[in-house]
Amino acid sequence: MAAAGIFVALLVPLSVLQLALVCGAPWGRLAWGGQHRVLPVRLRVGSAVSLVLYVAFAFVILNRVGRIDVLAESVAVVGSWAVCGLMTLSVFVNALSRSRPERYTGTPAALALAVTSLFVSLGSGGEA
């Protein structure tokens, strides 16, 4: 459960950030390439979608380690690998951002999410 718990704990501040961006907080330098202090509507929609995805990712990861039981096991297994793949892709996307604040905060966060989701996907999320 440790890796899954760390994964979910890391999603909390990222979710708060996305929610704040949806609401118009001036933290746009931390997301979406950092080109806007306050996100335009289309990127606010993107942040809202990200927030929904974070919740879905948490459900998949927690289901995979048996902390909740809302998905079939096969769905949780495949889903955890999909989450791991997306988090791995996110490492590269954040590392290539034009925004220095996004690179310096988003890349380590994405790396931690990728590693913890890998542990969960490998089946060691309960022991790691």
MMTF fields as JSON, N, C-alpha, C and O atoms, coordinates in Angstrom:
{
  "mmtfVersion": "1.0.0",
  "mmtfProducer": "UNKNOWN",
  "numBonds": 511,
  "numAtoms": 512,
  "numGroups": 128,
  "numChains": 1,
  "numModels": 1,
  "chainsPerModel": [1],
  "groupsPerChain": [128],
  "chainIdList": ["A"],
  "bondAtomList": [4, 2, 8, 6, 12, 10, 16, 14, 20, 18, 24, 22, 28, 26, 32, 30, 36, 34, 40, 38, 44, 42, 48, 46, 52, 50, 56, 54, 60, 58, 64, 62, 68, 66, 72, 70, 76, 74, 80, 78, 84, 82, 88, 86, 92, 90, 96, 94, 100, 98, 104, 102, 108, 106, 112, 110, 116, 114, 120, 118, 124, 122, 128, 126, 132, 130, 136, 134, 140, 138, 144, 142, 148, 146, 152, 150, 156, 154, 160, 158, 164, 162, 168, 166, 172, 170, 176, 174, 180, 178, 184, 182, 188, 186, 192, 190, 196, 194, 200, 198, 204, 202, 208, 206, 212, 210, 216, 214, 220, 218, 224, 222, 228, 226, 232, 230, 236, 234, 240, 238, 244, 242, 248, 246, 252, 250, 256, 254, 260, 258, 264, 262, 268, 266, 272, 270, 276, 274, 280, 278, 284, 282, 288, 286, 292, 290, 296, 294, 300, 298, 304, 302, 308, 306, 312, 310, 316, 314, 320, 318, 324, 322, 328, 326, 332, 330, 336, 334, 340, 338, 344, 342, 348, 346, 352, 350, 356, 354, 360, 358, 364, 362, 368, 366, 372, 370, 376, 374, 380, 378, 384, 382, 388, 386, 392, 390, 396, 394, 400, 398, 404, 402, 408, 406, 412, 410, 416, 414, 420, 418, 424, 422, 428, 426, 432, 430, 436, 434, 440, 438, 444, 442, 448, 446, 452, 450, 456, 454, 460, 458, 464, 462, 468, 466, 472, 470, 476, 474, 480, 478, 484, 482, 488, 486, 492, 490, 496, 494, 500, 498, 504, 502, 508, 506],
  "bondOrderList": [1, 1, 1, 1, 1, 1, 1, 1, 1, 1, 1, 1, 1, 1, 1, 1, 1, 1, 1, 1, 1, 1, 1, 1, 1, 1, 1, 1, 1, 1, 1, 1, 1, 1, 1, 1, 1, 1, 1, 1, 1, 1, 1, 1, 1, 1, 1, 1, 1, 1, 1, 1, 1, 1, 1, 1, 1, 1, 1, 1, 1, 1, 1, 1, 1, 1, 1, 1, 1, 1, 1, 1, 1, 1, 1, 1, 1, 1, 1, 1, 1, 1, 1, 1, 1, 1, 1, 1, 1, 1, 1, 1, 1, 1, 1, 1, 1, 1, 1, 1, 1, 1, 1, 1, 1, 1, 1, 1, 1, 1, 1, 1, 1, 1, 1, 1, 1, 1, 1, 1, 1, 1, 1, 1, 1, 1, 1],
  "groupList": [{"groupName": "MET", "atomNameList": ["N", "CA", "C", "O"], "elementList": ["N", "C", "C", "O"], "formalChargeList": [0, 0, 0, 0], "bondAtomList": [1, 0, 2, 1, 3, 2], "bondOrderList": [1, 1, 2], "singleLetterCode": "M", "chemCompType": "L-PEPTIDE LINKING"}, {"groupName": "ALA", "atomNameList": ["N", "CA", "C", "O"], "elementList": ["N", "C", "C", "O"], "formalChargeList": [0, 0, 0, 0], "bondAtomList": [1, 0, 2, 1, 3, 2], "bondOrderList": [1, 1, 2], "singleLetterCode": "A", "chemCompType": "L-PEPTIDE LINKING"}, {"groupName": "GLY", "atomNameList": ["N", "CA", "C", "O"], "elementList": ["N", "C", "C", "O"], "formalChargeList": [0, 0, 0, 0], "bondAtomList": [1, 0, 2, 1, 3, 2], "bondOrderList": [1, 1, 2], "singleLetterCode": "G", "chemCompType": "PEPTIDE LINKING"}, {"groupName": "ILE", "atomNameList": ["N", "CA", "C", "O"], "elementList": ["N", "C", "C", "O"], "formalChargeList": [0, 0, 0, 0], "bondAtomList": [1, 0, 2, 1, 3, 2], "bondOrderList": [1, 1, 2], "singleLetterCode": "I", "chemCompType": "L-PEPTIDE LINKING"}, {"groupName": "PHE", "atomNameList": ["N", "CA", "C", "O"], "elementList": ["N", "C", "C", "O"], "formalChargeList": [0, 0, 0, 0], "bondAtomList": [1, 0, 2, 1, 3, 2], "bondOrderList": [1, 1, 2], "singleLetterCode": "F", "chemCompType": "L-PEPTIDE LINKING"}, {"groupName": "VAL", "atomNameList": ["N", "CA", "C", "O"], "elementList": ["N", "C", "C", "O"], "formalChargeList": [0, 0, 0, 0], "bondAtomList": [1, 0, 2, 1, 3, 2], "bondOrderList": [1, 1, 2], "singleLetterCode": "V", "chemCompType": "L-PEPTIDE LINKING"}, {"groupName": "LEU", "atomNameList": ["N", "CA", "C", "O"], "elementList": ["N", "C", "C", "O"], "formalChargeList": [0, 0, 0, 0], "bondAtomList": [1, 0, 2, 1, 3, 2], "bondOrderList": [1, 1, 2], "singleLetterCode": "L", "chemCompType": "L-PEPTIDE LINKING"}, {"groupName": "PRO", "atomNameList": ["N", "CA", "C", "O"], "elementList": ["N", "C", "C", "O"], "formalChargeList": [0, 0, 0, 0], "bondAtomList": [1, 0, 2, 1, 3, 2], "bondOrderList": [1, 1, 2], "singleLetterCode": "P", "chemCompType": "L-PEPTIDE LINKING"}, {"groupName": "SER", "atomNameList": ["N", "CA", "C", "O"], "elementList": ["N", "C", "C", "O"], "formalChargeList": [0, 0, 0, 0], "bondAtomList": [1, 0, 2, 1, 3, 2], "bondOrderList": [1, 1, 2], "singleLetterCode": "S", "chemCompType": "L-PEPTIDE LINKING"}, {"groupName": "GLN", "atomNameList": ["N", "CA", "C", "O"], "elementList": ["N", "C", "C", "O"], "formalChargeList": [0, 0, 0, 0], "bondAtomList": [1, 0, 2, 1, 3, 2], "bondOrderList": [1, 1, 2], "singleLetterCode": "Q", "chemCompType": "L-PEPTIDE LINKING"}, {"groupName": "CYS", "atomNameList": ["N", "CA", "C", "O"], "elementList": ["N", "C", "C", "O"], "formalChargeList": [0, 0, 0, 0], "bondAtomList": [1, 0, 2, 1, 3, 2], "bondOrderList": [1, 1, 2], "singleLetterCode": "C", "chemCompType": "L-PEPTIDE LINKING"}, {"groupName": "TRP", "atomNameList": ["N", "CA", "C", "O"], "elementList": ["N", "C", "C", "O"], "formalChargeList": [0, 0, 0, 0], "bondAtomList": [1, 0, 2, 1, 3, 2], "bondOrderList": [1, 1, 2], "singleLetterCode": "W", "chemCompType": "L-PEPTIDE LINKING"}, {"groupName": "ARG", "atomNameList": ["N", "CA", "C", "O"], "elementList": ["N", "C", "C", "O"], "formalChargeList": [0, 0, 0, 0], "bondAtomList": [1, 0, 2, 1, 3, 2], "bondOrderList": [1, 1, 2], "singleLetterCode": "R", "chemCompType": "L-PEPTIDE LINKING"}, {"groupName": "HIS", "atomNameList": ["N", "CA", "C", "O"], "elementList": ["N", "C", "C", "O"], "formalChargeList": [0, 0, 0, 0], "bondAtomList": [1, 0, 2, 1, 3, 2], "bondOrderList": [1, 1, 2], "singleLetterCode": "H", "chemCompType": "L-PEPTIDE LINKING"}, {"groupName": "TYR", "atomNameList": ["N", "CA", "C", "O"], "elementList": ["N", "C", "C", "O"], "formalChargeList": [0, 0, 0, 0], "bondAtomList": [1, 0, 2, 1, 3, 2], "bondOrderList": [1, 1, 2], "singleLetterCode": "Y", "chemCompType": "L-PEPTIDE LINKING"}, {"groupName": "ASN", "atomNameList": ["N", "CA", "C", "O"], "elementList": ["N", "C", "C", "O"], "formalChargeList": [0, 0, 0, 0], "bondAtomList": [1, 0, 2, 1, 3, 2], "bondOrderList": [1, 1, 2], "singleLetterCode": "N", "chemCompType": "L-PEPTIDE LINKING"}, {"groupName": "ASP", "atomNameList": ["N", "CA", "C", "O"], "elementList": ["N", "C", "C", "O"], "formalChargeList": [0, 0, 0, 0], "bondAtomList": [1, 0, 2, 1, 3, 2], "bondOrderList": [1, 1, 2], "singleLetterCode": "D", "chemCompType": "L-PEPTIDE LINKING"}, {"groupName": "GLU", "atomNameList": ["N", "CA", "C", "O"], "elementList": ["N", "C", "C", "O"], "formalChargeList": [0, 0, 0, 0], "bondAtomList": [1, 0, 2, 1, 3, 2], "bondOrderList": [1, 1, 2], "singleLetterCode": "E", "chemCompType": "L-PEPTIDE LINKING"}, {"groupName": "THR", "atomNameList": ["N", "CA", "C", "O"], "elementList": ["N", "C", "C", "O"], "formalChargeList": [0, 0, 0, 0], "bondAtomList": [1, 0, 2, 1, 3, 2], "bondOrderList": [1, 1, 2], "singleLetterCode": "T", "chemCompType": "L-PEPTIDE LINKING"}],
  "groupTypeList": [0, 1, 1, 1, 2, 3, 4, 5, 1, 6, 6, 5, 7, 6, 8, 5, 6, 9, 6, 1, 6, 5, 10, 2, 1, 7, 11, 2, 12, 6, 1, 11, 2, 2, 9, 13, 12, 5, 6, 7, 5, 12, 6, 12, 5, 2, 8, 1, 5, 8, 6, 5, 6, 14, 5, 1, 4, 1, 4, 5, 3, 6, 15, 12, 5, 2, 12, 3, 16, 5, 6, 1, 17, 8, 5, 1, 5, 5, 2, 8, 11, 1, 5, 10, 2, 6, 0, 18, 6, 8, 5, 4, 5, 15, 1, 6, 8, 12, 8, 12, 7, 17, 12, 14, 18, 2, 18, 7, 1, 1, 6, 1, 6, 1, 5, 18, 8, 6, 4, 5, 8, 6, 2, 8, 2, 2, 17, 1],
  "groupIdList": [1, 2, 3, 4, 5, 6, 7, 8, 9, 10, 11, 12, 13, 14, 15, 16, 17, 18, 19, 20, 21, 22, 23, 24, 25, 26, 27, 28, 29, 30, 31, 32, 33, 34, 35, 36, 37, 38, 39, 40, 41, 42, 43, 44, 45, 46, 47, 48, 49, 50, 51, 52, 53, 54, 55, 56, 57, 58, 59, 60, 61, 62, 63, 64, 65, 66, 67, 68, 69, 70, 71, 72, 73, 74, 75, 76, 77, 78, 79, 80, 81, 82, 83, 84, 85, 86, 87, 88, 89, 90, 91, 92, 93, 94, 95, 96, 97, 98, 99, 100, 101, 102, 103, 104, 105, 106, 107, 108, 109, 110, 111, 112, 113, 114, 115, 116, 117, 118, 119, 120, 121, 122, 123, 124, 125, 126, 127, 128],
  "secStructList": [7, 2, 2, 2, 2, 2, 2, 2, 2, 2, 2, 2, 2, 2, 2, 2, 2, 2, 2, 2, 2, 2, 6, 6, 7, 1, 7, 4, 4, 4, 1, 4, 4, 4, 7, 7, 1, 1, 7, 7, 2, 2, 2, 2, 2, 2, 2, 2, 2, 2, 2, 2, 2, 2, 2, 2, 2, 2, 2, 2, 2, 2, 2, 2, 6, 6, 1, 7, 7, 7, 1, 7, 2, 2, 2, 2, 2, 2, 2, 2, 2, 2, 2, 2, 2, 2, 2, 2, 2, 2, 2, 2, 2, 2, 2, 6, 7, 1, 7, 2, 2, 2, 2, 2, 2, 2, 2, 2, 2, 2, 2, 2, 2, 2, 2, 2, 2, 2, 2, 2, 2, 6, 6, 7, 6, 6, 6, 7],
  "xCoordList": [0.825, 0.0, 0.86, 0.379, 2.122, 2.965, 3.085, 2.906, 3.385, 3.539, 2.228, 2.221, 1.125, -0.184, -0.509, -1.041, -0.192, -0.433, 0.384, -0.114, 1.635, 2.487, 1.937, 1.893, 1.52, 0.951, -0.237, -0.298, -1.171, -2.369, -1.997, -2.551, -1.064, -0.64, -0.023, -0.216, 0.711, 1.297, 0.233, 0.402, -0.858, -1.931, -2.682, -3.283, -2.651, -3.42, -2.967, -3.801, -1.677, -1.294, -1.451, -1.748, -1.254, -1.459, -2.93, -3.254, -3.806, -5.246, -5.634, -6.441, -5.055, -5.319, -4.85, -5.549, -3.677, -3.164, -4.125, -4.478, -4.546, -5.447, -6.771, -7.304, -7.304, -8.557, -8.375, -9.24, -7.258, -6.979, -6.866, -7.36, -6.224, -6.099, -7.461, -7.728, -8.319, -9.684, -10.406, -11.158, -10.17, -10.852, -10.202, -10.692, -9.102, -8.483, -7.312, -6.913, -6.751, -5.576, -4.419, -4.298, -3.571, -2.471, -1.238, -0.114, -1.451, -0.368, -0.103, 0.439, -0.484, -0.348, 1.078, 1.291, 2.053, 3.463, 3.854, 4.874, 3.028, 3.328, 2.685, 2.855, 1.95, 1.219, 1.057, 1.166, 0.795, 0.445, 1.487, 1.133, 2.751, 3.815, 4.184, 5.15, 3.428, 3.761, 3.649, 4.23, 2.927, 2.855, 1.821, 1.804, 0.966, -0.096, -0.046, 0.016, -0.074, -0.152, -1.503, -1.568, -2.568, -3.922, -4.335, -4.245, -4.781, -5.087, -6.299, -7.279, -6.226, -7.42, -8.424, -8.092, -9.628, -10.715, -10.35, -10.609, -9.76, -9.469, -8.498, -8.622, -7.536, -6.615, -7.25, -6.886, -8.188, -8.943, -9.753, -9.858, -10.321, -11.038, -10.059, -10.388, -8.863, -7.834, -7.48, -7.283, -7.397, -7.121, -8.265, -8.034, -9.495, -10.65, -10.604, -10.889, -10.245, -10.108, -8.989, -9.136, -7.875, -6.768, -7.215, -6.849, -7.997, -8.499, -9.353, -9.211, -10.228, -11.059, -10.175, -10.414, -9.164, -8.245, -7.485, -7.295, -7.044, -6.338, -7.207, -6.725, -8.483, -9.405, -9.525, -9.494, -9.659, -9.745, -8.465, -8.524, -7.311, -6.035, -5.966, -5.522, -6.4, -6.387, -7.273, -6.885, -8.456, -9.345, -8.688, -8.759, -8.057, -7.401, -6.289, -6.213, -5.43, -4.287, -4.744, -4.233, -5.698, -6.199, -6.925, -6.848, -7.618, -8.283, -7.242, -7.412, -6.172, -5.124, -4.497, -4.137, -4.36, -3.744, -4.783, -4.434, -6.05, -7.08, -7.629, -8.342, -7.313, -7.835, -9.291, -10.032, -9.704, -11.11, -11.438, -10.54, -12.713, -13.118, -14.263, -15.424, -13.922, -14.942, -14.72, -15.582, -13.576, -13.25, -12.94, -12.468, -13.206, -12.773, -11.248, -10.572, -10.719, -9.265, -8.534, -7.508, -9.049, -8.388, -8.368, -7.393, -9.432, -9.488, -8.468, -7.796, -8.354, -7.391, -5.955, -5.104, -5.689, -4.333, -3.977, -2.933, -4.836, -4.585, -4.564, -3.718, -5.488, -5.557, -4.31, -3.847, -3.755, -2.544, -1.374, -0.547, -1.306, -0.253, -0.483, 0.47, -1.738, -2.05, -1.657, -1.079, -1.971, -1.582, -0.063, 0.47, 0.628, 2.095, 2.641, 3.568, 2.075, 2.512, 2.277, 3.144, 1.113, 0.809, 1.718, 2.157, 1.994, 2.878, 4.306, 5.006, 4.734, 6.063, 6.132, 7.113, 5.107, 5.036, 5.062, 5.688, 4.39, 4.335, 5.717, 5.988, 6.581, 7.953, 8.614, 9.205, 8.517, 9.16, 8.496, 9.177, 7.177, 6.452, 6.847, 7.106, 6.894, 7.273, 8.737, 9.078, 9.597, 11.023, 11.282, 12.26, 10.423, 10.59, 9.827, 9.846, 9.163, 8.373, 9.253, 10.407, 8.699, 9.402, 9.433, 10.245, 8.554, 8.44, 9.403, 9.288, 10.342, 11.282, 10.556, 10.875, 9.583, 8.868, 8.162, 8.141, 7.594, 6.926, 7.941, 7.691, 9.081, 10.122, 10.613, 10.746, 10.886, 11.493, 10.537, 10.976, 9.237, 8.271, 7.55, 7.35, 7.166, 6.388, 7.179, 6.656, 8.435, 9.231, 9.471, 9.239, 9.93, 10.111, 8.798, 8.764, 7.727, 6.426, 6.0, 5.549, 6.143, 5.774, 6.653, 6.172, 7.934, 8.836, 8.418, 8.392, 8.094, 7.646, 6.342, 6.17, 5.428, 4.176, 4.439, 3.802, 5.366, 5.694, 6.296, 5.924, 7.219, 7.881, 6.896, 6.869, 6.09, 5.143, 4.078, 3.668, 3.631, 2.651, 3.292, 2.61, 4.585, 5.285, 5.301, 5.02, 5.63, 5.607, 4.23, 4.108, 3.198, 1.83, 1.535, 0.987, 1.889, 1.605, 2.33, 1.808, 3.527, 4.291, 3.748, 4.169, 2.815, 2.22, 2.905, 2.615, 3.824, 4.505, 4.064, 4.761, 2.92, 2.401, 1.984, 1.882, 1.738, 1.35, 2.538, 2.412, 3.703, 4.873, 5.952, 6.785, 5.955, 7.052, 7.08, 7.94],
  "yCoordList": [-1.205, 0.0, 1.255, 2.33, 1.136, 2.332, 3.073, 4.29, 2.356, 3.028, 3.662, 4.779, 2.963, 3.514, 4.732, 5.722, 4.662, 5.802, 7.017, 8.142, 6.79, 7.894, 8.477, 9.695, 7.597, 8.049, 8.977, 10.08, 8.523, 9.326, 10.615, 11.675, 10.528, 11.731, 12.763, 13.964, 12.306, 13.224, 13.869, 14.999, 13.154, 13.715, 14.842, 15.691, 14.856, 15.873, 17.293, 18.096, 17.644, 19.02, 19.324, 20.459, 18.322, 18.542, 18.81, 19.625, 18.13, 18.363, 19.748, 20.431, 20.161, 21.51, 22.55, 23.532, 22.339, 23.251, 23.324, 24.415, 22.174, 22.175, 22.852, 23.603, 22.595, 23.238, 24.749, 25.509, 25.18, 26.616, 27.239, 28.343, 26.541, 27.048, 27.15, 28.112, 26.164, 26.213, 27.45, 28.09, 27.782, 28.921, 30.267, 31.306, 30.26, 31.512, 31.981, 33.142, 31.104, 31.482, 31.842, 31.268, 32.789, 33.244, 32.333, 32.814, 31.048, 30.073, 29.366, 28.262, 30.002, 29.391, 29.076, 28.253, 29.704, 29.416, 27.988, 27.474, 27.351, 25.995, 24.913, 23.724, 25.312, 24.31, 24.751, 25.931, 23.772, 24.026, 24.871, 25.718, 24.643, 25.356, 26.685, 27.321, 27.112, 28.311, 29.621, 30.615, 29.664, 30.888, 31.885, 33.034, 31.459, 32.339, 32.38, 31.343, 33.595, 33.73, 33.212, 32.407, 33.669, 33.164, 32.439, 32.993, 31.212, 30.405, 30.924, 31.362, 30.871, 31.165, 30.016, 28.958, 30.239, 29.273, 27.881, 26.895, 27.777, 26.45, 25.67, 24.451, 26.349, 25.655, 25.389, 24.427, 26.228, 25.933, 24.656, 23.841, 24.489, 23.244, 22.07, 21.011, 22.261, 21.228, 20.887, 19.717, 21.893, 21.65, 20.897, 20.041, 21.212, 20.488, 19.017, 18.128, 18.774, 17.396, 16.693, 15.533, 17.386, 16.809, 16.425, 15.366, 17.278, 17.01, 15.741, 14.91, 15.594, 14.383, 13.151, 12.096, 13.289, 12.173, 11.797, 10.611, 12.777, 12.478, 11.642, 10.697, 11.987, 11.208, 9.783, 8.817, 9.658, 8.327, 7.534, 6.343, 8.185, 7.51, 7.0, 5.877, 7.815, 7.407, 6.178, 5.244, 6.172, 5.014, 3.762, 2.696, 3.88, 2.727, 2.198, 0.996, 3.085, 2.665, 2.06, 1.02, 2.7, 2.159, 0.834, -0.052, 0.691, -0.576, -1.664, -2.807, -1.303, -2.28, -2.906, -4.084, -2.128, -2.664, -3.177, -3.593, -3.148, -3.719, -2.822, -3.297, -1.534, -0.612, -0.258, 0.048, -0.295, -0.139, -1.24, -1.851, -1.484, -2.553, -2.053, -2.398, -1.232, -0.685, -1.105, -0.889, -1.699, -2.133, -3.623, -4.17, -4.265, -5.652, -5.687, -4.744, -6.781, -6.876, -6.68, -6.001, -7.266, -7.133, -5.676, -5.228, -4.945, -3.521, -2.738, -1.849, -3.067, -2.378, -2.663, -1.775, -3.896, -4.255, -3.489, -2.841, -3.563, -2.846, -1.341, -0.627, -0.868, 0.555, 1.061, 2.166, 0.256, 0.706, 0.843, 1.743, -0.057, 0.076, 1.293, 1.958, 1.582, 2.787, 4.04, 4.97, 4.06, 5.191, 5.317, 6.42, 4.205, 4.222, 4.788, 5.599, 4.367, 4.883, 6.375, 7.102, 6.832, 8.266, 9.08, 10.172, 8.55, 9.269, 9.313, 10.311, 8.24, 8.226, 9.251, 9.985, 9.305, 10.32, 11.72, 12.626, 11.892, 13.189, 13.662, 14.862, 12.722, 13.093, 13.836, 14.898, 13.286, 13.886, 15.2, 16.164, 15.236, 16.463, 17.598, 18.716, 17.313, 18.346, 18.748, 19.923, 17.778, 18.079, 18.966, 19.714, 18.891, 19.679, 21.002, 21.742, 21.296, 22.526, 23.762, 23.779, 24.784, 26.067, 26.811, 27.714, 26.429, 27.096, 26.472, 25.294, 27.269, 26.777, 26.306, 25.229, 27.077, 26.582, 25.243, 24.378, 25.078, 23.806, 22.67, 21.57, 22.935, 21.902, 21.497, 20.309, 22.494, 22.213, 21.611, 20.952, 21.826, 21.229, 20.037, 19.012, 20.173, 19.123, 17.87, 16.761, 18.032, 16.864, 15.937, 14.734, 16.449, 15.535, 14.912, 13.743, 15.69, 15.146, 14.03, 12.973, 14.263, 13.241, 12.003, 10.878, 12.206, 11.07, 10.237, 9.008, 10.901, 10.179, 9.428, 8.297, 10.051, 9.38, 8.187, 7.143, 8.331, 7.231, 6.054, 4.903, 6.344, 5.274, 4.566, 3.336, 5.336, 4.694, 3.906, 2.834, 4.424, 3.659, 2.414, 1.411, 2.466, 1.272, 0.197, -0.969, 0.587, -0.375, -1.008, -2.22, -0.182, -0.702, -1.646, -2.729, -1.251, -2.068, -3.408, -4.421, -3.403, -4.648, -5.552, -6.7, -5.018, -5.817, -5.676, -6.428, -4.714, -4.515, -3.225, -2.714, -2.697, -1.474, -1.654, -0.675, -2.888, -3.142, -3.305, -3.143, -3.628, -3.884, -2.822, -2.688, -2.065, -1.119, 0.013, 0.889],
  "zCoordList": [0.0, 0.0, 0.0, -0.359, 0.396, 0.507, -0.82, -0.867, -1.889, -3.186, -3.623, -4.14, -3.421, -3.781, -2.927, -3.429, -1.645, -0.754, -1.149, -1.13, -1.505, -1.953, -3.254, -3.429, -4.162, -5.431, -5.18, -5.723, -4.359, -4.082, -3.349, -3.638, -2.407, -1.675, -2.617, -2.432, -3.616, -4.594, -5.474, -5.934, -5.707, -6.527, -5.826, -6.485, -4.496, -3.76, -4.104, -4.524, -3.947, -4.295, -5.786, -6.159, -6.632, -8.066, -8.368, -9.232, -7.661, -7.83, -7.346, -7.976, -6.221, -5.703, -6.716, -6.966, -7.296, -8.32, -9.505, -9.951, -10.013, -11.168, -10.837, -11.655, -9.649, -9.239, -9.149, -9.584, -8.588, -8.492, -9.884, -10.114, -10.8, -12.169, -12.847, -13.567, -12.619, -13.16, -12.651, -13.386, -11.384, -10.749, -11.062, -10.619, -11.822, -12.235, -11.4, -11.496, -10.583, -9.793, -10.731, -11.813, -10.32, -11.18, -11.109, -10.96, -11.215, -11.114, -12.444, -12.471, -13.525, -14.839, -15.247, -16.136, -14.626, -14.954, -14.579, -15.038, -13.734, -13.278, -14.147, -13.875, -15.186, -15.97, -17.422, -17.755, -18.263, -19.663, -20.404, -21.224, -20.119, -20.81, -20.191, -20.613, -19.195, -18.435, -19.179, -18.743, -20.282, -21.077, -20.578, -21.019, -19.67, -19.167, -17.643, -16.983, -17.095, -15.636, -15.154, -14.225, -15.779, -15.548, -16.824, -17.92, -16.675, -17.857, -18.621, -18.019, -19.963, -20.764, -20.6, -20.065, -21.06, -20.856, -21.362, -20.672, -22.538, -23.094, -22.209, -22.092, -21.586, -20.692, -19.331, -18.655, -18.928, -17.699, -17.879, -16.962, -19.065, -19.366, -19.297, -18.761, -19.839, -19.76, -18.328, -17.999, -17.473, -16.059, -15.393, -14.539, -15.781, -15.238, -15.654, -14.852, -16.906, -17.385, -16.62, -16.233, -16.4, -15.633, -14.233, -13.724, -13.622, -12.275, -12.255, -11.358, -13.23, -13.326, -13.549, -12.961, -14.393, -14.634, -13.373, -13.106, -12.588, -11.34, -10.412, -9.787, -10.322, -9.484, -10.032, -9.269, -11.338, -11.954, -11.707, -11.4, -11.838, -11.591, -10.156, -9.916, -9.208, -7.801, -7.599, -6.896, -8.208, -8.093, -8.661, -8.051, -9.813, -10.44, -9.546, -9.294, -9.068, -8.258, -6.935, -6.52, -6.274, -5.005, -5.213, -4.362, -6.318, -6.623, -6.88, -6.456, -7.572, -7.92, -6.685, -6.703, -5.6, -4.378, -3.384, -2.279, -3.77, -2.922, -1.83, -0.947, -1.87, -0.847, -1.108, -0.173, -2.358, -2.718, -3.72, -4.3, -3.916, -4.83, -5.698, -5.477, -6.691, -7.59, -9.041, -9.892, -9.319, -10.678, -10.678, -9.681, -11.789, -11.945, -11.862, -12.272, -11.328, -11.165, -12.487, -12.533, -13.557, -14.861, -15.322, -15.924, -15.043, -15.4, -14.579, -15.102, -13.298, -12.437, -12.867, -12.828, -13.273, -13.717, -14.989, -15.056, -15.982, -17.237, -16.98, -17.518, -16.165, -15.842, -15.151, -15.432, -14.242, -13.542, -14.508, -14.365, -15.497, -16.509, -17.395, -17.8, -17.693, -18.476, -17.699, -18.262, -16.407, -15.557, -15.537, -15.657, -15.388, -15.369, -16.682, -16.673, -17.792, -19.087, -19.222, -19.708, -18.797, -18.871, -17.949, -18.309, -16.774, -15.848, -16.395, -16.225, -17.044, -17.659, -18.786, -18.898, -19.611, -20.664, -20.062, -20.612, -18.946, -18.27, -17.809, -17.783, -17.447, -17.062, -18.218, -18.02, -19.409, -20.575, -20.98, -21.33, -20.932, -21.285, -20.341, -20.787, -19.045, -18.078, -18.23, -18.094, -18.509, -18.666, -19.88, -19.901, -20.883, -22.1, -22.083, -23.066, -20.983, -20.896, -21.065, -20.637, -21.689, -21.812, -20.48, -20.281, -19.587, -18.294, -17.285, -16.948, -16.813, -15.81, -14.547, -14.044, -14.008, -12.819, -13.069, -12.193, -14.241, -14.554, -14.648, -14.155, -15.276, -15.372, -13.994, -13.702, -13.134, -11.837, -10.821, -9.879, -10.993, -10.065, -10.689, -10.036, -11.941, -12.593, -12.911, -12.799, -13.308, -13.677, -12.488, -12.611, -11.338, -10.201, -9.722, -9.338, -9.747, -9.336, -10.286, -9.845, -11.581, -12.565, -12.432, -12.577, -12.158, -11.974, -10.766, -10.833, -9.672, -8.476, -8.751, -8.298, -9.489, -9.848, -10.766, -10.622, -11.7, -12.61, -11.844, -12.074, -10.94, -10.183, -9.259, -9.202, -8.539, -7.622, -8.388, -7.945, -9.524, -10.313, -10.922, -11.132, -11.205, -11.68, -10.597, -10.874, -9.356, -8.249, -8.109, -7.934, -8.186, -8.079, -9.239, -9.032, -10.44, -11.622, -11.584, -12.049, -11.031, -10.909, -9.81, -9.665, -9.045, -7.981, -6.652, -5.722, -6.539, -5.262, -4.586, -3.71, -4.983, -4.374, -2.94, -2.2, -2.525, -1.147, -0.226, 0.988, -0.796, 0.038, -0.085, 0.812, -1.176, -1.446, -0.459, -0.55]
}
